Amino acid sequence: MSRSARPLTSARVLHKIKALSTPQTSSECVINRNPRNLERLRIAYKPGGYHLEKPGRSYWHTLEINSSGRYVSADVKHFENGTILSASTSEWAIKQQLYKTNDTAAFVNLGRVLAHRCLQSGITEMTCNVEAVQGSKLQKLLQTLQDNGVSFKEPSRLPNAQPWDAKRHEKPWEVSEEALEAPISK
């Protein structure tokens, strides 16, 4: 029996998958494994939504907070892929550290956990359409997220440069020589 005519076994299939999924070590082959890379470069598509929608849908990531009588959950949702990150006081590891799962301390600690998860996954900016009353538990959760490094303002999408444009926008991945030579003043 020839090598190509042998029946498929799970070991042969696993070997083939490993061979295809390992990156090549040549200098020409670059594989981008970060699906959010274009969003970080500000050139990815950002949906505009409809002008009658409230709140608008012009975001890459948004924060949704759900509070029930017993638990609080916070989700970071992508406009295309749905929920990316979530944290809830119903999770065993979080629930074991709390006295109550819906008091002010629970909201603050949920903000800390969600901010840590966001920073670990590389999400530092998102939109937040949640309106919070000053001094409320919800406002403390949002403040904790901001204090731990998450911004609630996403950068705008870079406009496409046209050939007839007199001024081209500076791209975030390019460093100009003027910026390097300028003295840093404090």
N, C-alpha and C positions, 0 to 999 in steps of 0.2 A: 504494500500500500504506500503510495507516495505521501510526502510530508503534507502537501496541501489538501489531500483527500482524506486525511485522518478525521475522525469524528471530533466535534468540539467537546471539550471537557471544561469544567469550571476552572481548572488550573490554567488551561491555555487561554481562556477568556480573560482571567484576571491578569495574566502576564501581558496580554495584548493591551489591556486598559492601562496598566502601569507604564508600558512603553510609550503609549500615545499621550499620557497625561504628564509625564515628566518633561520639564522644559529643556530645550536644547542649550548647550553651553557655548554656542557660537556668539560672536559679538554682533552679528547682523540681526539675529532673532530677538525681538523684544516682545514679550507677552505682557499685556496689561491685565492684571488680575483684579484690579479695583474697578468695579462697575460704576462707582461714583466719581471717578477721576474727572470726567468732563464737567461735572457740577462744581468740583473744587476749582477748576480752571475757569469757571463762569462762562462756558461756551455751550453747555448742554441746553436742550430744549426746556423751556419753562412754560407750562400751559398758561394761557391768558384767562381761561374761563369765559363766562358770559358776563356782559356788563350789568345785567339785572340781578346777578347772584350776590347774596350777602351772607357771609363774608366772601370775598373774592377767592379765586383759586390759583392765584399767581404765586406758587411756592414750589420748592423741591421737597422740603420736610416741614411738617406741622406737628404741633403738640396738642394732644387731646387728653383731657382729664375727666375721669368718670368717678363720681362719688356716690356710693350707695349708703344705706343706713349702717352698714357694718364695715365695709372695706373701701379703700381708695385705690384707683389704678390710674396710671399715666402711660400713654402710648405715644411713640414718635412714628408718624406715618409718612411714607413716601407717596408722591402724587400718582405714581404708576404701580408700585409693587405692594402697597398696603402697609401693614404694620411691620416696622423694622425692629424697633426696640420697645420693650414694655417693662414696667415695674409695678408691683402691686403689693399692698399690705397683706394680701391673702397668701403670698408666697411664704413657705415655711421658714426660710432663713430670716426673712424680715419680721414675720409675725412673732417669732420667738424672742426678738429683741425689744418688742414694744409692750407697754402696759395695756394700751387700747389701740385698736387698729383704725380709728377714725378721729383721733384727737389732734391737737396742734402739733405735738411731737411726732406723730405718725406722718403728717403732711411734710414737715421739715425733713425728716429722715428719708422719706420717699423721694424728695427733691435731691438729696445727696446721692442716693443710690442711682437715680436716673441720670444725674449729671455725670457720675463716674462711668456709667455704661455708655453714655453718649461720647464722652471723651475717649474711651477705649476703642470705640468703633470709628472714630474720626469725624463725628458729627459735632461741629462747634456752633453752627448757625441754624436756626429754624424759625418759622413764623409761629406766633401764638395769638389766636383770636379769642382767648379767654379773657373776659372782663372780670376783674376781681375788685371787691370792695376793700378800701384801705383798712388794714389791720385784721383782715379775715385770715382764716387758715389757708385759703387758696392763694392769697397774696403772699403769704410767707413761703409757700411752696415755690412760687414763681421767683421770689427774691433769692431763695436758696439756690435755685438753678442758675440764676445770673451770677451769684457770688462764687459759684464753683466752676465758672468758665464757659457757660452756655449763653450765647447771644440770641436774642429774639428778633433780630433783623438780618435777613438774608441779603447778600450782595446782589446787586442787579446784574442781569445778563448782559454780556458785552454785545453791543450792536455789531452787525455785520458791516465791515468796511466796504464801501463801494469804490470803484476805480476813480470816480470824479470827486470824492471827498478830499477837501483841502487838508484836513487834520485827521490823522489816524489815532485811535485810542491806544494808550499804552497797555500792553498785555501783561497780566500778572505774572507770567512765567519768564518775562524778559527783564533783565536788569540793565538800566542805562548807565553809561559811564559818568554822567553828571551826578547821579545818585551816589556813586561810589566815591567821587572826589569831594562831594559836599561835606564840610565839617559837621560833626554831630554836636549840637548845642543843647544844653540843658538849662 
